[in-house]
Structure formats: C-alpha cells, structure tokens
C-alpha cells in the first residue's frame, strides 16, 4: 500500500516533494495535525499544508475535524489495515 501511494504521489510532478515527506510522517503516526506534520517533516507550515492538501486530493488522507483551524488528518487506508481483525 505504501509503495502504491508513493507512486501515485510521484506522478504529481513538482508538488510531490512535500507530499512524500508528509506521507512518510503519516506511516509512523497515521493521524496528524498540520503543526505536527510540519514538525515531523521539517517542512514549513505552508509546505506541510500543501503536501497534506495534495494527499487529500489524491484520496490518501481524510480531514477529520471539519474546521478551518487545528485540523487533523487520517491516513485512512493504513488505519483500515491496522484495524483488520480487531
């Protein structure tokens, strides 16, 4: 699943760099806020936000809060795998 998601992201051209870093952070913590994503990746807040936005457009992550601020995002496919059999 991770390899397929990385391949999908890499096909997005210039925007892929930030999204790949955010996606990598989501593999170790499948629910992240934007400030935490920026901290874990070393990206600026706008960089992490742009990466997360691309992941959302690709259907890799889902925004959980429905707010404009303090949003949290979930790596749904990964959470589904973790929850199998429980």
PDB file with SEQRES, HELIX, SHEET and CRYST1 records, atoms N, CA, C and O in Angstrom:
SEQRES   1 A   86  UNK UNK UNK UNK UNK UNK UNK UNK UNK UNK UNK UNK UNK          
SEQRES   2 A   86  UNK UNK UNK UNK UNK UNK UNK UNK UNK UNK UNK UNK UNK          
SEQRES   3 A   86  UNK UNK UNK UNK UNK UNK UNK UNK UNK UNK UNK UNK UNK          
SEQRES   4 A   86  UNK UNK UNK UNK UNK UNK UNK UNK UNK UNK UNK UNK UNK          
SEQRES   5 A   86  UNK UNK UNK UNK UNK UNK UNK UNK UNK UNK UNK UNK UNK          
SEQRES   6 A   86  UNK UNK UNK UNK UNK UNK UNK UNK UNK UNK UNK UNK UNK          
SEQRES   7 A   86  UNK UNK UNK UNK UNK UNK UNK UNK                              
HELIX    1 AA1 UNK A    2  UNK A   10  1                                   9    
HELIX    2 AA2 UNK A   13  UNK A   15  5                                   3    
HELIX    3 AA3 UNK A   16  UNK A   28  1                                  13    
HELIX    4 AA4 UNK A   34  UNK A   41  1                                   8    
HELIX    5 AA5 UNK A   45  UNK A   57  1                                  13    
HELIX    6 AA6 UNK A   76  UNK A   83  1                                   8    
SHEET    1 AA1 3 UNK A  31  UNK A  33  0                                        
SHEET    2 AA1 3 UNK A  72  UNK A  74 -1                                        
SHEET    3 AA1 3 UNK A  62  UNK A  63 -1                                        
CRYST1    1.000    1.000    1.000  90.00  90.00  90.00 P 1           1          
ATOM      1  N   UNK A   1       0.822  -1.183   0.000  1.00  0.00           N  
ATOM      2  CA  UNK A   1       0.000   0.000   0.000  1.00  0.00           C  
ATOM      3  C   UNK A   1       0.873   1.257   0.000  1.00  0.00           C  
ATOM      4  O   UNK A   1       0.605   2.200  -0.745  1.00  0.00           O  
ATOM      5  N   UNK A   2       1.926   1.273   0.841  1.00  0.00           N  
ATOM      6  CA  UNK A   2       2.792   2.451   0.901  1.00  0.00           C  
ATOM      7  C   UNK A   2       3.453   2.719  -0.453  1.00  0.00           C  
ATOM      8  O   UNK A   2       3.538   3.867  -0.889  1.00  0.00           O  
ATOM      9  N   UNK A   3       3.919   1.661  -1.111  1.00  0.00           N  
ATOM     10  CA  UNK A   3       4.583   1.820  -2.411  1.00  0.00           C  
ATOM     11  C   UNK A   3       3.604   2.352  -3.455  1.00  0.00           C  
ATOM     12  O   UNK A   3       3.963   3.210  -4.262  1.00  0.00           O  
ATOM     13  N   UNK A   4       2.381   1.852  -3.443  1.00  0.00           N  
ATOM     14  CA  UNK A   4       1.372   2.332  -4.398  1.00  0.00           C  
ATOM     15  C   UNK A   4       1.045   3.798  -4.156  1.00  0.00           C  
ATOM     16  O   UNK A   4       0.887   4.565  -5.106  1.00  0.00           O  
ATOM     17  N   UNK A   5       0.942   4.193  -2.889  1.00  0.00           N  
ATOM     18  CA  UNK A   5       0.659   5.595  -2.575  1.00  0.00           C  
ATOM     19  C   UNK A   5       1.826   6.485  -2.988  1.00  0.00           C  
ATOM     20  O   UNK A   5       1.616   7.571  -3.527  1.00  0.00           O  
ATOM     21  N   UNK A   6       3.061   6.029  -2.737  1.00  0.00           N  
ATOM     22  CA  UNK A   6       4.232   6.820  -3.145  1.00  0.00           C  
ATOM     23  C   UNK A   6       4.270   7.009  -4.655  1.00  0.00           C  
ATOM     24  O   UNK A   6       4.576   8.096  -5.144  1.00  0.00           O  
ATOM     25  N   UNK A   7       3.957   5.948  -5.390  1.00  0.00           N  
ATOM     26  CA  UNK A   7       3.946   6.021  -6.849  1.00  0.00           C  
ATOM     27  C   UNK A   7       2.888   7.009  -7.342  1.00  0.00           C  
ATOM     28  O   UNK A   7       3.133   7.774  -8.275  1.00  0.00           O  
ATOM     29  N   UNK A   8       1.724   6.988  -6.719  1.00  0.00           N  
ATOM     30  CA  UNK A   8       0.655   7.924  -7.062  1.00  0.00           C  
ATOM     31  C   UNK A   8       1.098   9.366  -6.809  1.00  0.00           C  
ATOM     32  O   UNK A   8       0.842  10.252  -7.624  1.00  0.00           O  
ATOM     33  N   UNK A   9       1.756   9.590  -5.690  1.00  0.00           N  
ATOM     34  CA  UNK A   9       2.227  10.937  -5.339  1.00  0.00           C  
ATOM     35  C   UNK A   9       3.309  11.396  -6.309  1.00  0.00           C  
ATOM     36  O   UNK A   9       3.288  12.540  -6.762  1.00  0.00           O  
ATOM     37  N   UNK A  10       4.251  10.518  -6.632  1.00  0.00           N  
ATOM     38  CA  UNK A  10       5.361  10.891  -7.515  1.00  0.00           C  
ATOM     39  C   UNK A  10       4.893  11.307  -8.895  1.00  0.00           C  
ATOM     40  O   UNK A  10       5.591  12.048  -9.586  1.00  0.00           O  
ATOM     41  N   UNK A  11       3.730  10.846  -9.305  1.00  0.00           N  
ATOM     42  CA  UNK A  11       3.177  11.235 -10.590  1.00  0.00           C  
ATOM     43  C   UNK A  11       2.622  12.647 -10.617  1.00  0.00           C  
ATOM     44  O   UNK A  11       2.125  13.096 -11.650  1.00  0.00           O  
ATOM     45  N   UNK A  12       2.699  13.357  -9.496  1.00  0.00           N  
ATOM     46  CA  UNK A  12       2.126  14.701  -9.409  1.00  0.00           C  
ATOM     47  C   UNK A  12       3.124  15.811  -9.701  1.00  0.00           C  
ATOM     48  O   UNK A  12       2.797  16.987  -9.545  1.00  0.00           O  
ATOM     49  N   UNK A  13       4.316  15.467 -10.114  1.00  0.00           N  
ATOM     50  CA  UNK A  13       5.289  16.468 -10.519  1.00  0.00           C  
ATOM     51  C   UNK A  13       5.894  17.235  -9.358  1.00  0.00           C  
ATOM     52  O   UNK A  13       6.278  16.653  -8.344  1.00  0.00           O  
ATOM     53  N   UNK A  14       5.973  18.543  -9.520  1.00  0.00           N  
ATOM     54  CA  UNK A  14       6.670  19.412  -8.570  1.00  0.00           C  
ATOM     55  C   UNK A  14       6.074  19.385  -7.163  1.00  0.00           C  
ATOM     56  O   UNK A  14       6.797  19.540  -6.180  1.00  0.00           O  
ATOM     57  N   UNK A  15       4.787  19.193  -7.067  1.00  0.00           N  
ATOM     58  CA  UNK A  15       4.121  19.206  -5.760  1.00  0.00           C  
ATOM     59  C   UNK A  15       4.401  17.946  -4.950  1.00  0.00           C  
ATOM     60  O   UNK A  15       4.058  17.884  -3.770  1.00  0.00           O  
ATOM     61  N   UNK A  16       5.013  16.951  -5.560  1.00  0.00           N  
ATOM     62  CA  UNK A  16       5.183  15.649  -4.918  1.00  0.00           C  
ATOM     63  C   UNK A  16       6.149  15.673  -3.737  1.00  0.00           C  
ATOM     64  O   UNK A  16       5.966  14.894  -2.802  1.00  0.00           O  
ATOM     65  N   UNK A  17       7.163  16.527  -3.739  1.00  0.00           N  
ATOM     66  CA  UNK A  17       8.188  16.507  -2.699  1.00  0.00           C  
ATOM     67  C   UNK A  17       7.631  16.655  -1.292  1.00  0.00           C  
ATOM     68  O   UNK A  17       7.905  15.826  -0.425  1.00  0.00           O  
ATOM     69  N   UNK A  18       6.864  17.686  -1.063  1.00  0.00           N  
ATOM     70  CA  UNK A  18       6.274  17.909   0.264  1.00  0.00           C  
ATOM     71  C   UNK A  18       5.293  16.806   0.622  1.00  0.00           C  
ATOM     72  O   UNK A  18       5.260  16.343   1.761  1.00  0.00           O  
ATOM     73  N   UNK A  19       4.498  16.387  -0.348  1.00  0.00           N  
ATOM     74  CA  UNK A  19       3.505  15.349  -0.089  1.00  0.00           C  
ATOM     75  C   UNK A  19       4.169  14.032   0.293  1.00  0.00           C  
ATOM     76  O   UNK A  19       3.670  13.317   1.162  1.00  0.00           O  
ATOM     77  N   UNK A  20       5.293  13.705  -0.347  1.00  0.00           N  
ATOM     78  CA  UNK A  20       6.013  12.477   0.000  1.00  0.00           C  
ATOM     79  C   UNK A  20       6.531  12.523   1.435  1.00  0.00           C  
ATOM     80  O   UNK A  20       6.470  11.526   2.154  1.00  0.00           O  
ATOM     81  N   UNK A  21       7.038  13.675   1.848  1.00  0.00           N  
ATOM     82  CA  UNK A  21       7.543  13.812   3.216  1.00  0.00           C  
ATOM     83  C   UNK A  21       6.416  13.708   4.235  1.00  0.00           C  
ATOM     84  O   UNK A  21       6.581  13.082   5.283  1.00  0.00           O  
ATOM     85  N   UNK A  22       5.279  14.315   3.936  1.00  0.00           N  
ATOM     86  CA  UNK A  22       4.132  14.234   4.838  1.00  0.00           C  
ATOM     87  C   UNK A  22       3.606  12.796   4.885  1.00  0.00           C  
ATOM     88  O   UNK A  22       3.255  12.295   5.953  1.00  0.00           O  
ATOM     89  N   UNK A  23       3.555  12.144   3.739  1.00  0.00           N  
ATOM     90  CA  UNK A  23       3.081  10.761   3.692  1.00  0.00           C  
ATOM     91  C   UNK A  23       3.999   9.859   4.518  1.00  0.00           C  
ATOM     92  O   UNK A  23       3.519   8.964   5.215  1.00  0.00           O  
ATOM     93  N   UNK A  24       5.287  10.079   4.448  1.00  0.00           N  
ATOM     94  CA  UNK A  24       6.241   9.304   5.245  1.00  0.00           C  
ATOM     95  C   UNK A  24       5.995   9.507   6.740  1.00  0.00           C  
ATOM     96  O   UNK A  24       6.066   8.554   7.516  1.00  0.00           O  
ATOM     97  N   UNK A  25       5.709  10.733   7.141  1.00  0.00           N  
ATOM     98  CA  UNK A  25       5.396  11.006   8.552  1.00  0.00           C  
ATOM     99  C   UNK A  25       4.112  10.291   8.966  1.00  0.00           C  
ATOM    100  O   UNK A  25       3.991   9.840  10.106  1.00  0.00           O  
ATOM    101  N   UNK A  26       3.163  10.186   8.053  1.00  0.00           N  
ATOM    102  CA  UNK A  26       1.901   9.512   8.357  1.00  0.00           C  
ATOM    103  C   UNK A  26       2.063   7.999   8.516  1.00  0.00           C  
ATOM    104  O   UNK A  26       1.216   7.353   9.133  1.00  0.00           O  
ATOM    105  N   UNK A  27       3.131   7.430   7.972  1.00  0.00           N  
ATOM    106  CA  UNK A  27       3.339   5.992   8.134  1.00  0.00           C  
ATOM    107  C   UNK A  27       3.724   5.642   9.572  1.00  0.00           C  
ATOM    108  O   UNK A  27       3.456   4.532  10.031  1.00  0.00           O  
ATOM    109  N   UNK A  28       4.345   6.574  10.279  1.00  0.00           N  
ATOM    110  CA  UNK A  28       4.691   6.302  11.676  1.00  0.00           C  
ATOM    111  C   UNK A  28       3.618   6.789  12.640  1.00  0.00           C  
ATOM    112  O   UNK A  28       3.541   6.315  13.773  1.00  0.00           O  
ATOM    113  N   UNK A  29       2.796   7.726  12.204  1.00  0.00           N  
ATOM    114  CA  UNK A  29       1.693   8.240  13.015  1.00  0.00           C  
ATOM    115  C   UNK A  29       0.545   8.549  12.068  1.00  0.00           C  
ATOM    116  O   UNK A  29       0.526   9.623  11.467  1.00  0.00           O  
ATOM    117  N   UNK A  30      -0.425   7.630  11.915  1.00  0.00           N  
ATOM    118  CA  UNK A  30      -1.440   7.771  10.874  1.00  0.00           C  
ATOM    119  C   UNK A  30      -2.495   8.858  11.101  1.00  0.00           C  
ATOM    120  O   UNK A  30      -3.340   9.072  10.232  1.00  0.00           O  
ATOM    121  N   UNK A  31      -2.467   9.538  12.227  1.00  0.00           N  
ATOM    122  CA  UNK A  31      -3.344  10.697  12.449  1.00  0.00           C  
ATOM    123  C   UNK A  31      -2.443  11.844  12.876  1.00  0.00           C  
ATOM    124  O   UNK A  31      -1.740  11.752  13.883  1.00  0.00           O  
ATOM    125  N   UNK A  32      -2.468  12.934  12.099  1.00  0.00           N  
ATOM    126  CA  UNK A  32      -1.593  14.076  12.370  1.00  0.00           C  
ATOM    127  C   UNK A  32      -2.338  15.396  12.194  1.00  0.00           C  
ATOM    128  O   UNK A  32      -3.239  15.516  11.365  1.00  0.00           O  
ATOM    129  N   UNK A  33      -1.943  16.370  12.984  1.00  0.00           N  
ATOM    130  CA  UNK A  33      -2.368  17.745  12.751  1.00  0.00           C  
ATOM    131  C   UNK A  33      -1.331  18.390  11.832  1.00  0.00           C  
ATOM    132  O   UNK A  33      -0.234  17.858  11.663  1.00  0.00           O  
ATOM    133  N   UNK A  34      -1.672  19.518  11.246  1.00  0.00           N  
ATOM    134  CA  UNK A  34      -0.713  20.193  10.366  1.00  0.00           C  
ATOM    135  C   UNK A  34       0.532  20.670  11.108  1.00  0.00           C  
ATOM    136  O   UNK A  34       1.636  20.490  10.594  1.00  0.00           O  
ATOM    137  N   UNK A  35       0.407  21.275  12.300  1.00  0.00           N  
ATOM    138  CA  UNK A  35       1.635  21.679  13.003  1.00  0.00           C  
ATOM    139  C   UNK A  35       2.539  20.479  13.311  1.00  0.00           C  
ATOM    140  O   UNK A  35       3.761  20.580  13.203  1.00  0.00           O  
ATOM    141  N   UNK A  36       1.947  19.360  13.689  1.00  0.00           N  
ATOM    142  CA  UNK A  36       2.735  18.160  13.988  1.00  0.00           C  
ATOM    143  C   UNK A  36       3.379  17.615  12.713  1.00  0.00           C  
ATOM    144  O   UNK A  36       4.514  17.139  12.748  1.00  0.00           O  
ATOM    145  N   UNK A  37       2.664  17.681  11.593  1.00  0.00           N  
ATOM    146  CA  UNK A  37       3.234  17.233  10.321  1.00  0.00           C  
ATOM    147  C   UNK A  37       4.431  18.105   9.942  1.00  0.00           C  
ATOM    148  O   UNK A  37       5.449  17.594   9.475  1.00  0.00           O  
ATOM    149  N   UNK A  38       4.314  19.410  10.141  1.00  0.00           N  
ATOM    150  CA  UNK A  38       5.427  20.313   9.846  1.00  0.00           C  
ATOM    151  C   UNK A  38       6.618  19.985  10.737  1.00  0.00           C  
ATOM    152  O   UNK A  38       7.758  19.963  10.272  1.00  0.00           O  
ATOM    153  N   UNK A  39       6.362  19.735  11.997  1.00  0.00           N  
ATOM    154  CA  UNK A  39       7.427  19.419  12.945  1.00  0.00           C  
ATOM    155  C   UNK A  39       8.118  18.104  12.569  1.00  0.00           C  
ATOM    156  O   UNK A  39       9.347  18.035  12.558  1.00  0.00           O  
ATOM    157  N   UNK A  40       7.353  17.082  12.269  1.00  0.00           N  
ATOM    158  CA  UNK A  40       7.915  15.759  11.975  1.00  0.00           C  
ATOM    159  C   UNK A  40       8.672  15.723  10.649  1.00  0.00           C  
ATOM    160  O   UNK A  40       9.608  14.937  10.501  1.00  0.00           O  
ATOM    161  N   UNK A  41       8.286  16.556   9.685  1.00  0.00           N  
ATOM    162  CA  UNK A  41       8.907  16.526   8.363  1.00  0.00           C  
ATOM    163  C   UNK A  41      10.018  17.557   8.190  1.00  0.00           C  
ATOM    164  O   UNK A  41      10.851  17.427   7.293  1.00  0.00           O  
ATOM    165  N   UNK A  42      10.034  18.573   9.041  1.00  0.00           N  
ATOM    166  CA  UNK A  42      10.989  19.655   8.861  1.00  0.00           C  
ATOM    167  C   UNK A  42      10.538  20.666   7.820  1.00  0.00           C  
ATOM    168  O   UNK A  42      11.300  21.558   7.447  1.00  0.00           O  
ATOM    169  N   UNK A  43       9.318  20.535   7.353  1.00  0.00           N  
ATOM    170  CA  UNK A  43       8.765  21.484   6.388  1.00  0.00           C  
ATOM    171  C   UNK A  43       8.194  22.695   7.123  1.00  0.00           C  
ATOM    172  O   UNK A  43       7.898  22.628   8.316  1.00  0.00           O  
ATOM    173  N   UNK A  44       8.047  23.791   6.401  1.00  0.00           N  
ATOM    174  CA  UNK A  44       7.329  24.935   6.956  1.00  0.00           C  
ATOM    175  C   UNK A  44       5.859  24.567   7.056  1.00  0.00           C  
ATOM    176  O   UNK A  44       5.419  23.584   6.461  1.00  0.00           O  
ATOM    177  N   UNK A  45       5.097  25.356   7.809  1.00  0.00           N  
ATOM    178  CA  UNK A  45       3.667  25.090   7.911  1.00  0.00           C  
ATOM    179  C   UNK A  45       3.004  25.130   6.534  1.00  0.00           C  
ATOM    180  O   UNK A  45       2.232  24.226   6.214  1.00  0.00           O  
ATOM    181  N   UNK A  46       3.280  26.161   5.693  1.00  0.00           N  
ATOM    182  CA  UNK A  46       2.670  26.160   4.352  1.00  0.00           C  
ATOM    183  C   UNK A  46       3.099  24.950   3.511  1.00  0.00           C  
ATOM    184  O   UNK A  46       2.303  24.431   2.729  1.00  0.00           O  
ATOM    185  N   UNK A  47       4.340  24.503   3.664  1.00  0.00           N  
ATOM    186  CA  UNK A  47       4.804  23.334   2.922  1.00  0.00           C  
ATOM    187  C   UNK A  47       4.075  22.073   3.347  1.00  0.00           C  
ATOM    188  O   UNK A  47       3.650  21.281   2.506  1.00  0.00           O  
ATOM    189  N   UNK A  48       3.928  21.886   4.662  1.00  0.00           N  
ATOM    190  CA  UNK A  48       3.198  20.721   5.180  1.00  0.00           C  
ATOM    191  C   UNK A  48       1.729  20.787   4.773  1.00  0.00           C  
ATOM    192  O   UNK A  48       1.122  19.771   4.434  1.00  0.00           O  
ATOM    193  N   UNK A  49       1.166  21.994   4.811  1.00  0.00           N  
ATOM    194  CA  UNK A  49      -0.231  22.175   4.428  1.00  0.00           C  
ATOM    195  C   UNK A  49      -0.442  21.837   2.956  1.00  0.00           C  
ATOM    196  O   UNK A  49      -1.421  21.179   2.602  1.00  0.00           O  
ATOM    197  N   UNK A  50       0.465  22.282   2.105  1.00  0.00           N  
ATOM    198  CA  UNK A  50       0.374  21.969   0.678  1.00  0.00           C  
ATOM    199  C   UNK A  50       0.514  20.480   0.408  1.00  0.00           C  
ATOM    200  O   UNK A  50      -0.204  19.919  -0.419  1.00  0.00           O  
ATOM    201  N   UNK A  51       1.443  19.845   1.111  1.00  0.00           N  
ATOM    202  CA  UNK A  51       1.611  18.396   0.964  1.00  0.00           C  
ATOM    203  C   UNK A  51       0.376  17.641   1.406  1.00  0.00           C  
ATOM    204  O   UNK A  51      -0.052  16.695   0.745  1.00  0.00           O  
ATOM    205  N   UNK A  52      -0.197  18.058   2.527  1.00  0.00           N  
ATOM    206  CA  UNK A  52      -1.398  17.401   3.043  1.00  0.00           C  
ATOM    207  C   UNK A  52      -2.573  17.635   2.097  1.00  0.00           C  
ATOM    208  O   UNK A  52      -3.403  16.749   1.895  1.00  0.00           O  
ATOM    209  N   UNK A  53      -2.636  18.831   1.522  1.00  0.00           N  
ATOM    210  CA  UNK A  53      -3.717  19.138   0.574  1.00  0.00           C  
ATOM    211  C   UNK A  53      -3.654  18.201  -0.629  1.00  0.00           C  
ATOM    212  O   UNK A  53      -4.679  17.686  -1.077  1.00  0.00           O  
ATOM    213  N   UNK A  54      -2.451  17.984  -1.147  1.00  0.00           N  
ATOM    214  CA  UNK A  54      -2.291  17.076  -2.278  1.00  0.00           C  
ATOM    215  C   UNK A  54      -2.689  15.655  -1.882  1.00  0.00           C  
ATOM    216  O   UNK A  54      -3.352  14.964  -2.655  1.00  0.00           O  
ATOM    217  N   UNK A  55      -2.297  15.217  -0.701  1.00  0.00           N  
ATOM    218  CA  UNK A  55      -2.679  13.883  -0.240  1.00  0.00           C  
ATOM    219  C   UNK A  55      -4.201  13.756  -0.144  1.00  0.00           C  
ATOM    220  O   UNK A  55      -4.762  12.705  -0.455  1.00  0.00           O  
ATOM    221  N   UNK A  56      -4.859  14.820   0.283  1.00  0.00           N  
ATOM    222  CA  UNK A  56      -6.318  14.815   0.336  1.00  0.00           C  
ATOM    223  C   UNK A  56      -6.935  14.745  -1.050  1.00  0.00           C  
ATOM    224  O   UNK A  56      -7.908  14.020  -1.264  1.00  0.00           O  
ATOM    225  N   UNK A  57      -6.375  15.495  -1.992  1.00  0.00           N  
ATOM    226  CA  UNK A  57      -6.883  15.480  -3.365  1.00  0.00           C  
ATOM    227  C   UNK A  57      -6.735  14.093  -3.995  1.00  0.00           C  
ATOM    228  O   UNK A  57      -7.554  13.690  -4.821  1.00  0.00           O  
ATOM    229  N   UNK A  58      -5.694  13.372  -3.603  1.00  0.00           N  
ATOM    230  CA  UNK A  58      -5.450  12.036  -4.137  1.00  0.00           C  
ATOM    231  C   UNK A  58      -6.239  10.958  -3.400  1.00  0.00           C  
ATOM    232  O   UNK A  58      -6.223   9.794  -3.801  1.00  0.00           O  
ATOM    233  N   UNK A  59      -6.927  11.337  -2.331  1.00  0.00           N  
ATOM    234  CA  UNK A  59      -7.721  10.383  -1.574  1.00  0.00           C  
ATOM    235  C   UNK A  59      -6.920   9.535  -0.605  1.00  0.00           C  
ATOM    236  O   UNK A  59      -7.396   8.496  -0.147  1.00  0.00           O  
ATOM    237  N   UNK A  60      -5.709   9.969  -0.289  1.00  0.00           N  
ATOM    238  CA  UNK A  60      -4.854   9.211   0.628  1.00  0.00           C  
ATOM    239  C   UNK A  60      -5.181   9.553   2.071  1.00  0.00           C  
ATOM    240  O   UNK A  60      -5.182   8.672   2.930  1.00  0.00           O  
ATOM    241  N   UNK A  61      -5.459  10.821   2.348  1.00  0.00           N  
ATOM    242  CA  UNK A  61      -5.826  11.238   3.706  1.00  0.00           C  
ATOM    243  C   UNK A  61      -7.226  11.834   3.702  1.00  0.00           C  
ATOM    244  O   UNK A  61      -7.767  12.223   2.667  1.00  0.00           O  
ATOM    245  N   UNK A  62      -7.786  11.887   4.901  1.00  0.00           N  
ATOM    246  CA  UNK A  62      -9.114  12.486   5.096  1.00  0.00           C  
ATOM    247  C   UNK A  62      -9.021  13.446   6.271  1.00  0.00           C  
ATOM    248  O   UNK A  62      -8.429  13.125   7.301  1.00  0.00           O  
ATOM    249  N   UNK A  63      -9.605  14.616   6.113  1.00  0.00           N  
ATOM    250  CA  UNK A  63      -9.640  15.614   7.191  1.00  0.00           C  
ATOM    251  C   UNK A  63     -10.716  15.182   8.180  1.00  0.00           C  
ATOM    252  O   UNK A  63     -11.828  14.834   7.781  1.00  0.00           O  
ATOM    253  N   UNK A  64     -10.390  15.205   9.453  1.00  0.00           N  
ATOM    254  CA  UNK A  64     -11.277  14.669  10.484  1.00  0.00           C  
ATOM    255  C   UNK A  64     -12.146  15.696  11.198  1.00  0.00           C  
ATOM    256  O   UNK A  64     -13.245  15.364  11.642  1.00  0.00           O  
ATOM    257  N   UNK A  65     -11.679  16.931  11.317  1.00  0.00           N  
ATOM    258  CA  UNK A  65     -12.327  17.876  12.228  1.00  0.00           C  
ATOM    259  C   UNK A  65     -13.425  18.713  11.599  1.00  0.00           C  
ATOM    260  O   UNK A  65     -14.366  19.096  12.294  1.00  0.00           O  
ATOM    261  N   UNK A  66     -13.339  19.009  10.311  1.00  0.00           N  
ATOM    262  CA  UNK A  66     -14.308  19.880   9.673  1.00  0.00           C  
ATOM    263  C   UNK A  66     -14.117  21.346  10.010  1.00  0.00           C  
ATOM    264  O   UNK A  66     -14.995  22.164   9.736  1.00  0.00           O  
ATOM    265  N   UNK A  67     -12.992  21.688  10.595  1.00  0.00           N  
ATOM    266  CA  UNK A  67     -12.696  23.073  10.977  1.00  0.00           C  
ATOM    267  C   UNK A  67     -11.747  23.706   9.976  1.00  0.00           C  
ATOM    268  O   UNK A  67     -11.185  23.026   9.117  1.00  0.00           O  
ATOM    269  N   UNK A  68     -11.575  25.018  10.095  1.00  0.00           N  
ATOM    270  CA  UNK A  68     -10.592  25.717   9.282  1.00  0.00           C  
ATOM    271  C   UNK A  68      -9.235  25.770   9.985  1.00  0.00           C  
ATOM    272  O   UNK A  68      -8.198  25.882   9.332  1.00  0.00           O  
ATOM    273  N   UNK A  69      -9.244  25.690  11.300  1.00  0.00           N  
ATOM    274  CA  UNK A  69      -8.005  25.710  12.092  1.00  0.00           C  
ATOM    275  C   UNK A  69      -7.904  24.431  12.902  1.00  0.00           C  
ATOM    276  O   UNK A  69      -8.899  23.753  13.156  1.00  0.00           O  
ATOM    277  N   UNK A  70      -6.687  24.118  13.299  1.00  0.00           N  
ATOM    278  CA  UNK A  70      -6.426  22.939  14.141  1.00  0.00           C  
ATOM    279  C   UNK A  70      -6.997  21.666  13.527  1.00  0.00           C  
ATOM    280  O   UNK A  70      -7.584  20.836  14.221  1.00  0.00           O  
ATOM    281  N   UNK A  71      -6.819  21.525  12.232  1.00  0.00           N  
ATOM    282  CA  UNK A  71      -7.337  20.351  11.539  1.00  0.00           C  
ATOM    283  C   UNK A  71      -6.447  19.133  11.783  1.00  0.00           C  
ATOM    284  O   UNK A  71      -5.231  19.254  11.928  1.00  0.00           O  
ATOM    285  N   UNK A  72      -7.063  17.987  11.826  1.00  0.00           N  
ATOM    286  CA  UNK A  72      -6.354  16.718  11.943  1.00  0.00           C  
ATOM    287  C   UNK A  72      -6.693  15.877  10.722  1.00  0.00           C  
ATOM    288  O   UNK A  72      -7.808  15.932  10.204  1.00  0.00           O  
ATOM    289  N   UNK A  73      -5.723  15.103  10.274  1.00  0.00           N  
ATOM    290  CA  UNK A  73      -5.879  14.287   9.075  1.00  0.00           C  
ATOM    291  C   UNK A  73      -5.556  12.843   9.396  1.00  0.00           C  
ATOM    292  O   UNK A  73      -4.686  12.563  10.220  1.00  0.00           O  
ATOM    293  N   UNK A  74      -6.259  11.920   8.744  1.00  0.00           N  
ATOM    294  CA  UNK A  74      -6.054  10.487   8.965  1.00  0.00           C  
ATOM    295  C   UNK A  74      -5.662   9.808   7.659  1.00  0.00           C  
ATOM    296  O   UNK A  74      -6.217  10.091   6.597  1.00  0.00           O  
ATOM    297  N   UNK A  75      -4.704   8.916   7.764  1.00  0.00           N  
ATOM    298  CA  UNK A  75      -4.278   8.062   6.658  1.00  0.00           C  
ATOM    299  C   UNK A  75      -5.210   6.857   6.676  1.00  0.00           C  
ATOM    300  O   UNK A  75      -4.891   5.826   7.268  1.00  0.00           O  
ATOM    301  N   UNK A  76      -6.361   6.993   6.025  1.00  0.00           N  
ATOM    302  CA  UNK A  76      -7.453   6.023   6.129  1.00  0.00           C  
ATOM    303  C   UNK A  76      -7.083   4.603   5.724  1.00  0.00           C  
ATOM    304  O   UNK A  76      -7.438   3.648   6.415  1.00  0.00           O  
ATOM    305  N   UNK A  77      -6.376   4.458   4.617  1.00  0.00           N  
ATOM    306  CA  UNK A  77      -6.024   3.115   4.163  1.00  0.00           C  
ATOM    307  C   UNK A  77      -5.163   2.379   5.178  1.00  0.00           C  
ATOM    308  O   UNK A  77      -5.352   1.187   5.419  1.00  0.00           O  
ATOM    309  N   UNK A  78      -4.231   3.089   5.762  1.00  0.00           N  
ATOM    310  CA  UNK A  78      -3.335   2.495   6.753  1.00  0.00           C  
ATOM    311  C   UNK A  78      -4.115   2.155   8.034  1.00  0.00           C  
ATOM    312  O   UNK A  78      -3.919   1.087   8.614  1.00  0.00           O  
ATOM    313  N   UNK A  79      -4.984   3.049   8.465  1.00  0.00           N  
ATOM    314  CA  UNK A  79      -5.793   2.778   9.660  1.00  0.00           C  
ATOM    315  C   UNK A  79      -6.703   1.569   9.438  1.00  0.00           C  
ATOM    316  O   UNK A  79      -6.926   0.783  10.359  1.00  0.00           O  
ATOM    317  N   UNK A  80      -7.219   1.420   8.240  1.00  0.00           N  
ATOM    318  CA  UNK A  80      -8.056   0.261   7.934  1.00  0.00           C  
ATOM    319  C   UNK A  80      -7.256  -1.034   8.051  1.00  0.00           C  
ATOM    320  O   UNK A  80      -7.752  -2.031   8.576  1.00  0.00           O  
ATOM    321  N   UNK A  81      -6.015  -1.014   7.558  1.00  0.00           N  
ATOM    322  CA  UNK A  81      -5.163  -2.202   7.671  1.00  0.00           C  
ATOM    323  C   UNK A  81      -4.850  -2.518   9.122  1.00  0.00           C  
ATOM    324  O   UNK A  81      -4.858  -3.680   9.531  1.00  0.00           O  
ATOM    325  N   UNK A  82      -4.576  -1.490   9.890  1.00  0.00           N  
ATOM    326  CA  UNK A  82      -4.261  -1.698  11.307  1.00  0.00           C  
ATOM    327  C   UNK A  82      -5.465  -2.246  12.079  1.00  0.00           C  
ATOM    328  O   UNK A  82      -5.305  -2.990  13.046  1.00  0.00           O  
ATOM    329  N   UNK A  83      -6.657  -1.875  11.646  1.00  0.00           N  
ATOM    330  CA  UNK A  83      -7.868  -2.285  12.353  1.00  0.00           C  
ATOM    331  C   UNK A  83      -8.413  -3.643  11.936  1.00  0.00           C  
ATOM    332  O   UNK A  83      -9.346  -4.148  12.560  1.00  0.00           O  
ATOM    333  N   UNK A  84      -7.842  -4.248  10.882  1.00  0.00           N  
ATOM    334  CA  UNK A  84      -8.337  -5.545  10.430  1.00  0.00           C  
ATOM    335  C   UNK A  84      -8.163  -6.600  11.512  1.00  0.00           C  
ATOM    336  O   UNK A  84      -7.109  -6.702  12.140  1.00  0.00           O  
ATOM    337  N   UNK A  85      -9.204  -7.373  11.714  1.00  0.00           N  
ATOM    338  CA  UNK A  85      -9.131  -8.482  12.650  1.00  0.00           C  
ATOM    339  C   UNK A  85      -9.262  -8.101  14.106  1.00  0.00           C  
ATOM    340  O   UNK A  85      -9.068  -8.936  14.990  1.00  0.00           O  
ATOM    341  N   UNK A  86      -9.590  -6.848  14.363  1.00  0.00           N  
ATOM    342  CA  UNK A  86      -9.758  -6.451  15.771  1.00  0.00           C  
ATOM    343  C   UNK A  86     -11.225  -6.312  16.116  1.00  0.00           C  
ATOM    344  O   UNK A  86     -11.563  -5.986  17.253  1.00  0.00           O  
TER     345      UNK A  86                                                      
END                                                                             
